[in-house]
């Protein structure tokens, strides 16, 4: 009885194993290679698949999603014999699981070595400066070579990126000094431009202010002259309207004479010839006052005879002598 139970248990186990090997579930974006007696039979796609147990076997499971593989820095010699280390990143995708399994032993290693050799060929035709400034050109050339070579392996290279380009330390120091000098040069140029612009703006401002000041002075002078002209016109009209006689004018004339001699620097002053006529008119006016003129002791007729304060001008001087200008002795 016990041997029968053991046999049944063994059969159940074998059936379970057979079911497990018969039913194959492939995840999404994956593929599996099926071999029958060591020979490729078919490719299993995503989903539930049935295989013959103990006859068919799963050789390889391949991820069909896009993969990212970073490669370690590789020393590359440029055209000007400088060694630079370049890090690369490859974005690839398996498009044919069968070719990726049977056409190449290890497609990752094959891609890496192909990338290194292609990169050395491309960089070898460029100098350091062009290498540092032509990343897009290098990426495009590297991708074109890799995509063409990996097509028969069932792999599509979607993108190639240069992660880092590291020149030698001495070259980096020289480049930093050059960049610092260029930045200092640009800063000096910008500062000079700023100073020049500020000077131009200041000069423009001074020019505008000078023009406005000159215009203001011209307008002020014009208004001042117009005001003086108006004042003179008003005085002239007032005099004519008041009908001032010769006596009033002579009296005003005599009031202005003392102002001519004011100041210590006035050592010489000239008496106009018209003063005689003014005195005659004034003496006639004061003679009409009678005793007031006598009490004051001032007689313009006798002023020239006694040499008093009358200014030293004779009353009976003829017309020609009155027209001459007398110059008194300087004390």
PyMOL commands that set and color helices and strands:
alter all, ss='L'
color gray80, all
select helices_A, chain A and resi 2-22+97-102+107-123+128-133+135-153+169-242+246-260+275-287+291-295+303-306+319-323
alter helices_A, ss='H'
color red, helices_A
select strands_A, chain A and resi 23-26+30-36+39-44+47-50+56-63+67-77+83-94+155-166
alter strands_A, ss='S'
color yellow, strands_A
deselect
rebuild
show_as cartoon
